[in-house]
Amino acid sequence: MTDTDSLRAEALARIADAETLDALEQHRVAYLGKKGSISGLMKTLGGMSPEERSKAGALFNAVRDEVAAALATRKTALEGAALEARLASETLDLSLPSPDAPTGSVHPVSQVMDELAEIFADLGFAVATGPEIEDDWHNFTALNMPESHPARAMHDTFYFPDMSEAQPASNSEAVGQQEFRSMLLRTHTSPVQIRSMLKEGAPLRIIAPGRVYRSDSDATHTPMFHQIEGLVIDKGIHLGHLKWTLETFLKAFFERDDIVLRLRPSYFPFTEPSVEVDVGYSMEKGRRVVGGSGDDEGHAWMEVLGSGMVNRRVIEFGGLDPDEWQGFAFGTGVDRLAMLKYGMDDLRAFFDGDLRWMKHYGFAALDVPTLSGGVGVGA
Ligand code: DAH
């Protein structure tokens, strides 16, 4: 009995002290293996009397079961510890912040063009485009500025070297047989009016945003800038349609109902009559804020658009019959609209490519303008 007791005590102590799974396995073999000491005890049962055997058998079985259970418990503990150790050495902290990935932003000019497209799409206007390298027929002649016209001189045009010897005009629609077209960088988006009429016919409702070029550079002029052109051609169009459209557009763009327009008689070769459009504004914290009548206390007028009823000659150059079709047109600077709405004060910064400026004034790529959500940002 005492032998069995000490064997049991020794086995349980060794199992409890086993530091590794290998050591534990050795203990298992030493006690419960075929030649193990507890298995040896079992073999002694054969030489006992039936009485002794039933007593000793019960005891030996109990010891064997107890040792087997201790082995299993210790095995689970050692396996758990091994797993913990592995986990501790192989950690991957998923809660760490992600590395500073460079994030892009949308340039204010692109943002404002998207806003304008959204506003005019809602009014049924399609977006049209034309080439930045233009010929002087589309840029000037077809817009009622013949070669001798003084307005041509006012545009500070970048001309390409004269190619007239090498390249006769390819578009013969409205060009005399002998006429050659010199090439230039378009000075305004108005030639898209002509291209759209010739291509699409009437009725027509388009806006044409894009780059334009003039040889001019100071704080308020850059050699390249952006304009947006609007053109509506239909039957029975009059100044009232123009005024309503511009008012609706400016209210949506500036997201204010108190926009007041002043239409001033003016002159553009391509419109007759021509009107310049002013909006009322006031100064707040050194910034122009659009809203209210320019005649109100603390307010003034500022020109924002050129516009008018499309000149009959321009409609003819567009291949349409001016007795049948009328229309209105307008044009304005996108950069200037962006400055007015978002508060930048130097036009040149738009084209410097300074990342700090872009971080400050740029827009997140997901700030997509929608009329329902407000076309502006943070609306
Ligand atoms: N093309 C003119 C410019 O560059 C702007 C302009 C004025 C466009 C009147 C128009 C218009 O369509 O009707 O200054």
Residues whose N, C-alpha, C, O or C-beta is under 5 A from the ligand:
A	BS01	DAH	T187 H188 S190 G230 F268 T271 G306 S307 G308 A329 F330 G331
